[in-house]
């Protein structure tokens, strides 16, 4: 018998859980997400940003169910999509995206590779409810006809995290009318089409994505926390052997922090100790794309390559290497809206209806910042050297305002 359970969510209100969702939520893979912060080190900026991947997974499942009903999916398809929505983030490492570069460098995987975690109890639950685990993984990785619901330009994953992150940080930029968006989405054999009544809601999603980047996702304090954490992880792994990377990167936040605070590496202990009491490094250099000579950077900017550049800056500044951190985010890829719009009796590309995407992409490029972080009393010396080593124009007073 299929019984329903109700959970009260601060973002979406009441969320219904069927037997499949209830069983999956009680599995170790999903319970672990209760202890992984959704926004990594953003709590150092926004004290309320303590929400977790668990809550986000619930919200994504809820919106996926609304979309499934809107698209008239069969019960079998609906169960598949809802389970994929619940499990789509179980591959995240400690502090979510803060550990993503470490996952890639040490384990050669991303958080989307959930097939590594769909085993044991989780796999048994799926099979028991006639859900093919391999098919579910294909939905999450974008290799399935139903993937666009949780993995696309107008996916419910993005709708939930923008709404949820805005709610918990208090940042007023994440307003997305998810219900209106879903009501105006039409699923066809060629993909999702947006009814013209949903254009404003789609534009608001694009604007929210753009405005949340500097305010939340790429806030410099959060980036400093991430950079300190990543170096602490690297130094700990050097002192304990790379073979521990798999274990460390599959811990939750608390387990990882405990391990690093008790590391054999004095550098790792120092960095995590400073994060713990919020004695963070400060910006020595913080410059935009127009000041950076990208041709001077190595093509593959791995964590090790960044450490080599940071060490060169430290050596030329006569300071300890662990006191200089280099943060070079990927240059933002242009947003696109790969959905078409049903405009009266015709179907046209989204970009033909609204010119805002071009403007928003220019804004995203202007938002990009390269950061060099160090101890407060070393900022001047490190800034001078970093500008030479990285072949960038020296920061002006105006640059420090961003």
Secondary structure, DSSP 8 states (H G I E B T S, - for coil): ----EEEEETTTEEEEE-HHHHHHHTSHHHHGGGGSBTTTTGGGT-TT---BHHHHHHHHHHHHHHHHHHHT--HHHHHHHHHHHHHTTTT--TTGGGGHHHIIIIIS--TT-GGGT--HHHHHHHHHTT--HHHHHHHHHT-STTGGGTSSTT-HHHHHHHHHHHHHH--TT----HHHHHHTEEEETTEEEEEGGGHHHHHHHHHHHHHHIIIIIT-HHHHHHHHHHHHHHHHHHHHH-GGGHHHHHTS-HHHHHHHHHT-S-HHHHHHHHHHHTT---EEEEEEEGGGB-GGGS-SS--HHHHHHHHHHHHHHHTS-GGGEEEEE-----------EEEETTEEEEHHHH-SHHHHHHHHHHHH-EEEEEE-GGGHHHHHHHHHHHTTB----TTGGG-
